[in-house]
Each structure stands twice: as C-alpha cells, then as structure tokens.
Amino acid sequence: MKNLKIRSFKKLAFWHGISIISQKQGIYLSKLIQATNPKKVLEIGTGIGYSLGFINISAPKNSRIVSLEYAYQLNTFVRRLFPNWIKNGRISLVRADAFEYLIKTPEKFDFVFFDSAPSDFAKFLVLLENDHLTKDAVLVARLKKGTGYLMSNYLQIVQDSKKYQTEYKDFGKEIFIVSKIK
C-alpha cells in the first residue's frame, strides 16, 4: 500500500471499470477492524485489492484474511500486485464464486466486508448465518446511494432481525451498513 498512491489505485480502478472505496472509507474500515480485533476476516469482492490493503494493514498480525474474487483477471492482477501478501499465508486470495465458497467452507468469520454486487448481499448473509459467523461478528456492507432497492432484502434482514445492532456511516455517494451481532 505504501508504494502505491491512491491516485494509482484510482487509475487502475477506472481502467478496469471498478469502483473502489475512498480513502475516508478505508480509514473507517481500518478503525472498525482494529476495534473488532478479528481472528478471521472475509472480504467478498476483492476487485483490484484496494480495500484488501486497508484490511491487511489494520487486522491483527495473527489474523487470517480470506478475500474472494471470481473474476480471473482481477484475481491474477491482485496476486501480481501483492505477491508478498499471499506468500506469507496470512491472506488467502480465493478465485471462487462466493455462494459456492460459503456453501463448502467450514470456516467461521469475525468480520465480513461485502464489496461485491449488492443484489447478492442478502443471499450471502443467509449462507453466513448458517454457521459461518462467530458470536461477536461484525458485518460491513458497502452500498452506493440510489441502489437501495437492490439492498432492500439485506437491509430488511439486518434491521428486522433481533440478532443485529445496525448503524449507518454516510460517505456522500455511498454508505456503509455496519451490523454487529448482539
């Protein structure tokens, strides 16, 4: 992360047609991770790895990070961009469909960052709730304003459920929906 400036990531994201979190969002995500002190972090939607950088820097040194990216080109790109992150075994960059991964994995996660297609968040949540979340898990969903209808099922689940304490962090054009298991 130190070698690559935010402008470089913005150019890469623009070139690949991918939106990335802002630096403010990255700092907020880092603070959430530091406050949570997770042992296992799941990121759904690696993209070009910008948010993964914030996760990697802020997660405890003994934690494990799993980042899922289905797109072959993006997965390969991130592997080439950050080879040391993957080599040391702390980060598992998995090229997989998130649905299939969540169905097959036995892992439990303390922190989950949804940064993929918002229309899938509710389905991911249902799979995660089937024995993939620790008792104190924190879920963070990134949502562009104006696409709320795509998230309505996810929002309805976390708002209506007595399992979660949910709050919102407004970043102008986007919001983070932070849900903590009670």
N, C-alpha and C positions, 0 to 999 in steps of 0.2 A: 504494500500500500504506500509506503513512504517513497518508493521510486516512481510511482505513477501518480501524477497530479489529477485532481478532479476533472480538469479540462480534458485530459487524455481519456478518462473514462467516458465523459460526455460525448466526445468524438466517436469513440468506439461504439457506444450505445446507439448514437444516431446512425452510424454506418450500418449497424446490424438491425436497425429498426426496433430497438428495445428500449423501454423506459427503465430508468434506474432511480433508486431513492436519492433524495437530495442529501447534501452534507448534514443539514439540520436533522433530517430523518435518521441518518446514520448515527449521529451523536446520541439521539434519543434512544435508538435501538441498542446502542452500546450501554447506555445507562440502565436500561431495563435488564439487559443481560447481566450486568455487574450486580444489580440489586437482587436478581434471582439466584445467581451463583449456580447455574445448571451443571449437571454432570453429563447430560446428553442433549444436544441441540439438533433440531431438524429444520432445515430450510427447504421449502417446496418451491422450486423455481430459481435456479442458480443464475440464469441469464449470463452476463459477462463476468460475474463474480464480485461486483462492487459491494453489495450488501454482505456477501460472504467475508469480505475483508474486514468489515466492521465487526462481524460475529467472531471471526478468528482473533482479532486483537483484544476483544473485550471478554471473551469467555475464559473461565479459569484454565490455567495451563494443563491441568489433569483431566479436562473435559474432552468429550468426543463430539465431533460435529459431522452430521450426515447432510449432504446437500444433494437434492435430486434435480436433475435436468434431463429431460427426454431428448431434446434436440442434439443430435450427434455433433454438429458443427460447434455449437456453444460449449458442449461438454469438452470437446477436444481443445477448443480455444482456451478455456479456463485451465486445463491441465498444462498447457504450454506456457501460459502466463504466470502460473504459480506452482511450478513443479515441486518446490520445497515444502509447500503446504501439504501436498498429497503424500510425498515420500515419507515424511516423518510419522504417518499413520494417524495423526490427530484428526485429519479431515478425510472423510470418505466422500469422494465426488462420484455419485452413482448415476449412470445413464439408465434411467428406468422410468416407466410410467408410474406416477405417484400412486395411482389406485392399486396397481399390481404390487408395488413395493409394500404398501400398507397392509395389503391382504396377507402377504407372505412373511413379513418381518416379525420376529418375536420381541423386538426392542421396545423399550418404553422411553419417553422423552420428557424432559423437564421444561423445555422451551421449544416452541414451534413458531416459525415465521412463514406465513403464507405470502408468497410473492409470485404467484402464477395467475392463471385465469380465474377471476373472481367467481365466475359461474360454477366453479368446481369446489369452492371452499366448504360448502355445506356437506358435500359428499365426503370430502377429506375429513371433516370433523367427525362425522358418523363413524368412519373407519378408525380414526384415532381414539375415539371414546371406547372402542372395543379392545380395551386392554393395552393401549399404547401410550397412555399418559400417566405420569406419576401423580400422586395425590396433591401436589402443590404446583402443578404445571401452569405455565403461562403461555397463552396463545396470542400472537400478534398478526392481524390481517391488514394488509396494505390495500387501500381502495381509492381509486380516482373518484372525485366527486362527479356526479352526473351519471354514474354507472350503478347507482344504488339498487336499481331493480334487479341487477344480476346477483347482488348480495343478499337480497331480502330473506331468503331461506336461512342463510348463515346468521344474519342479524337476528332473525326471529328465534332461532335456536338458542343463541347465547343470551339474548335479552329475556326470553321467556323461561329459560331453564333456571332452576334454583341452584344449579351446580356452579354457576359463574358469577363473578363480580366483574362487570364490564364498564370500561371507560373509553373515552374517545380523545385522541390527540389530533388537533386540526393543524394541517400544514398548508393551508391555502387551497390549492387544487386537489390535494389528497388528504386523506385521514388515515390514521392508524386506529384500529379497533383492538383494544387490549383487554383480554379476558383472562381472569385468574380463577382457578378452581378454588372454591370456598373450603 
